[in-house]
Amino acid sequence: RREFGGTAGNIAYNLKLLGEDPLLMATVGEDIQPYLYRLEQLGIGAGLLKQIAGQFTAQAFITTDLDDNQITAFHPGAMNFSHENRVAAGLGAGLAIVGPDGKEGMLEHSRQCAAHGIPFLFDPGQGLPMFSREELLEMVRLASYLAVNDYEGKLLEEKTGRKLEDLAGELKALIATLGAEGSIVMAGGKRHEIPCVRADAILDPTGCGDAYRAGLLYGIARGWDWPRIGQLASVMGAIKIAHRGAQNHKTSRTEIEDRFKKAFGFSAWKS
């Protein structure tokens, strides 16, 4: 199958399901037209996408066996030019996420967000091995929030020589996802354990982390408390995992609210 995906596209898709109007920034190739048509149909603006001549849009090729073992190959293409897109002062963003991208782009976008006073969530993801200890510590210092999965968290500790609990003390929050074990939010000297939400089916984990991060961004932007932010993120991940592909789950804000209330016994959108 060929599916629409990509970290930025997946997060924007989930934010749109939550009723947000995300600003999607990325460098793309000459083959982007079908994706542009999709974004138009979804009502997601493409004005911050920069097309790179002579390049393909980044693509992942995943081979999965009957036991769900996966081999992944990745062609970065236009992503290697992500630094040619700049976070400008007049962007109009109140919150950003710097996710897996070209190395130079991730560094520059972190610095540009900080320079323009835009708080951001640093999500190194698969890009984490590209960076030196000093570069990782710089981006953590510039960020307001940090999100990693269990493997990335261990790798971050190895590369920086510092424990996640220690790094959390320099951030507004550090979020670590633990797969079926749920997730942890370390903020303000407290540790919040967030349980997994029961999914309708376990079909495909691809894009679950991006759905989770959309929930984080939505809650942070609204000033919710950390347990509620983590719970919404968990709901978004549970909705996504019941569908194959990263952007094939279709749901409304009302349905998301119902799923949250069913899982946690109260409305996330309480006053």
WOKARA-V327485 format. One record per backbone hydrogen bond with DSSP energy under -1.0 kcal/mol. CO is the residue of the C=O (numbers start at 1). NH is the residue of the N-H. Records with the same first field share a line. If there is no record, write none. Layout:
CO: NH ; NH
//
This chain:
6: 10
7: 11
8: 12
9: 13
10: 14
11: 15
12: 16
13: 17
14: 18
15: 20
16: 19
26: 50
28: 52
29: 32
32: 36
33: 37
34: 38
35: 39
36: 40
37: 41
38: 42
39: 43 ; 44
46: 49
50: 28
52: 55
55: 30
56: 78
59: 75
61: 73
63: 71
65: 68
69: 65
71: 63
73: 61
75: 59
76: 79
77: 80
78: 81
79: 82
81: 84
82: 85
88: 91
96: 121
98: 123
102: 106
103: 107
104: 108
105: 109
106: 110
107: 111
108: 112
109: 113
110: 114
111: 115
112: 116
113: 118
114: 117
119: 96
120: 144 ; 145
121: 98
122: 147
124: 127
125: 128
127: 130
128: 131
132: 136
133: 137
134: 138
135: 139
136: 140
137: 141
138: 142
139: 143
144: 172 ; 173
145: 122
146: 175
148: 177
149: 153
150: 154
151: 155
152: 156
153: 157
154: 158
155: 159
156: 160
157: 161
163: 167
164: 168
167: 170
168: 171
173: 146
174: 186
175: 148
176: 184
178: 181
179: 182
182: 178
183: 194
184: 176
185: 192
186: 174
187: 190
190: 187
192: 185
194: 183
205: 208
207: 211
208: 212
209: 213
210: 214
211: 215
212: 216
213: 217
214: 218
215: 219
216: 220
217: 221
219: 224
220: 223
225: 229
226: 230
227: 231
228: 232
229: 233
230: 234
231: 235
232: 236
233: 237
234: 238
235: 239
236: 240
237: 241
240: 243
241: 203 ; 204
252: 256
253: 257
254: 258
255: 259
256: 260
257: 261
258: 262
259: 263
260: 264
261: 265
267: 270
//
